[in-house]
Amino acid sequence: FRLCEVKQVNFVACQLFALLMAMWFRIYLHPSKTSPFIRHVVATLLGFYLALFCFGWYSLHFLVQSGLSYSVMIFAGLEHMHKYCFIVTLGYLIVCQITRVYVFDYGMYSADFTGPMMVITQKITSMAFEIHDGLAKKESQLTPNQKYLAISRMPSLLEYLSYNCNFMGILAGPTCSYRDYMAFIEGTCYQARHQENANGKENGKFKQSEPSPKNDVISKLCTCAISLAVYLSLYKLLPVEYSIDDYFVKSTPLYLQVIYLYLAMLALRPKYYFVWTLADAINNAAGFGFNGYNKDGSPRWDLISNLRILDIEFATSFKLFLDNWNIQTALWLKRVCYERCPVNPTAATFLLSAMWHGVYPGYYLTFVTGIGMTMAARAVRHNIRPYFLVSDSHKLVYDVITWACTQVAISYTVVPFVLLAVGSSLKFYRYDYPSCYLLPSWFKSFGIKRRIM
């Protein structure tokens, strides 16, 4: 337990160091002051230093995984390179996850070095598909987004390592596209804005606008502080494991069990809010993450943001919750699997997500349940929602009901993901909660009957 706490302190300390380095990187290694080569070298070396400090020699796996995949990119033919790269990269990740869980973690401590490998896997596989799109496909075969992301030349080894292992994202991501990362390194990520003279007349010149990320970084750091305070205050008071305690289940009415389950999951989420928001702030502090301007002219720094907290907490559907949670991973799953899988893309995407997350049985139980919940949510939206659109008051009632149902469904779905083990997860399903498990099937069958009628 103490070793686990030391690991967490090391992680936070390294991320705070990365935040300071990000500010220095943006000011002193600005694209106008130095070359992309220097920026690549410094970003990569700092990334390796942080990885070595946090994970010791386990961090060599980052280089091995990246090296194997780059070799596949270089020596495999363009026609099938992306498939081989996907298999090698994901396969190496899974082998490391199996080793960590079923070898090292029994009886001895080992740092979770597979966390950064999960992000590296996303980056490598995304790059492989984008290279294939740019060099082996015609433009007519690509979607507009694939055209934008397509890579028209093979990255150099330095560019490849910088993209995968830079200090801003080596510990907690988030993932990003290679095109966006290169635009950041080369200093071309800021949109040009037309300038006017003091008298309001256009001067006919375009000046490169470079907004400051200071306000967004401060705002995100405040969010981190609040999230951390909430998590440290509540997570020990509302453990998820208590939801399967024999005395609690036998002595507590079902509706109170459901409320407790919701509160327990609510207390757990700030941990992810803290980690992902801090990672986003680090990238922004380095100048990465600019996403254009709002209508009022204020800059947006959400290009690689991984969550939208208010949209998560007030989501009125399963899909809305997932669309705002771990956003960059959802985009990766969409780009490499959902849009490309010819057969049952929804099931394939959930399976890939489970395999990518790890080898704990609870992950697979969560994603199997997630498939049913997704189908149920679609059936509800298509077949029940129209009845509530007749007036604003009816729509408000629908939103309140669907918000409550969504939060319960998410909490129920994610419990095995937290419990991890088969025994604990099945014990959770075995108590009074099976009534929740029947809802997806009921809603799905209801939707089918409606279409037949």
HUFEN-V385950 format. One record per helix or strand of 2 or more residues. SS is the DSSP state (H for helix, E for strand). FROM is the first residue (numbers start at 1). TO is the last residue. If there is no record, write none. Layout:
BEGIN
ss: [SS:SS]
from: [FROM:FROM]
to: [TO:TO]
END
This chain:
BEGIN
ss: [H:H:H:H:H:H:H:H:E:E:H:H:H:H:H:H:H:H:H:H:H:H:H]
from: [2:36:81:114:139:144:157:178:192:202:214:240:246:254:309:318:327:345:361:385:392:422:434]
to: [28:75:104:136:141:149:165:186:196:208:234:244:251:285:313:323:338:357:383:388:419:430:452]
END
